Amino acid sequence: MTGPVVAFAMEWVPQYRAPFYERLREELVGRGVEMRLIHGDPPASRRKRNDAEVLDWADYVPNRLWTVRGLEITAQPVFGRLKDVDLVVLQQETGLLLNYLMMARSKVGGPRVALWGHGHNFNPLEASGLAEGVKAVVTKWADWGFAYTERSAEVFLSIGMDPAHLTIVQNSADVEALHNPIGPVSDDVAELTAGLQRNGANVAWIVSALDRWKRVPFLLDVLDHCAERIDRFAFVAIGAGDQASILADAATTRPWLHALGARFGADKAAVGRLANLTIHPGLIGLHVIEAFATCSPIVTADLDYHSHEVSYLGPDNAVVLPADASAADFAATVERLFGDPAELASLQQGCLAASQFYTLDAMVENFAGGIVDALSTYRRRW
């Protein structure tokens, strides 16, 4: 291919993101653009999720990692591999040293630089004022911005990004494996789902990285209240993380609780077909897409540190309780929904409609269009 070249220099590739890169690469070929992907390993804070991917066509280069006053610093030794590209897409993260090198190079004749991200970190318990301030300054130096959602775009614009140099990608994920899984279901999952179906259980689930932002101890409290109030209640947790053991340990004394750890493909699909609700009292992120795809409406709380995909939720596809809602409040809501088939069916229809709007196809189309625009737009220099 003799056309322009775009390179994604990512810190790492989560499993859920791999289909996006595959599909985007194919789409860009049709638009005359060559796409390359360079990545390393996840930082320490993400390794317990057990969802890193290595793509056979990508260029894998191990990162060098440090932690300085709680901030993870990553050196991606790929500077020399980006000399012959026309556009480099980087993550909008303060701790990635490559961002500063590529930004400086872009102003003296190097490749254009695009930043892909949320705009800033909305989690007040995790965000650093200094880091977010640096992020705001650096973002204005970029030639292009790729914002996860409309809410993200508002942040990009508020810190000075030219609206003509901004693409809203409408962040999504591939859910094809939930509808048409490849491969067999694991024996333990097959046995579990058959038993739940045979018993006519009222099944709820969570599919997410189980870290501290998911309020796992509070979730367990909610589930205990649900088990007391709801006949034949069952809950399945899919996901790994530093708090996954809380649910795994609790499951040894609660026959209605099933903690499966990280599962993908056919296993996740088998559980998703049975789940009628998603109980998710903590941080909401991209997993809303899986809730939509399985028509299992989310019950959550109006927290101030949700990721931007929370904007996809509405009264037609989810129930969002006040931030100070108690475990009993959550359980009462779940009990009401299981006891009111009409209300539950209405929310499930809302999920179905959302699943047809927030698609990976739309994200790929938006991103590809933004890349073509970024390659053809006049670039700013110092």
ABEGO torsion letter per residue (X at the ends): XABBBBBBBBABBBAAAAAAAAAAAAAAAAAGBBBBBBBBBBBAAAAAAGABBBBAABBBBBBBBBBBGGBBBBBBBAAAAAAABABBBBBBBAABAAAAAAAAAAAAGBBBBBBBBAGBBABAAABBAAAAAAAAAAAAABABBBBABAAAAAAAAAAGBBAAABBBAGBBBBAAAAABBBEBBBAAAAAAAAAAAAAGBBBBBBBBBBBAAAGAAAAAAAAAAAAAABBGBBBBBBEBEAAAAAAAAAAAABAABBBAEBBBEAAAAAAAAABABBBBABBBBAAAAAAAAAGBBBBBBBBAABBAAAAABBAAABBBBBAABBAAAAAAAAAAAAABAAAAAAAAAAAAAAAAABBAAAAAAAAAAAAAAAAABBBBBX
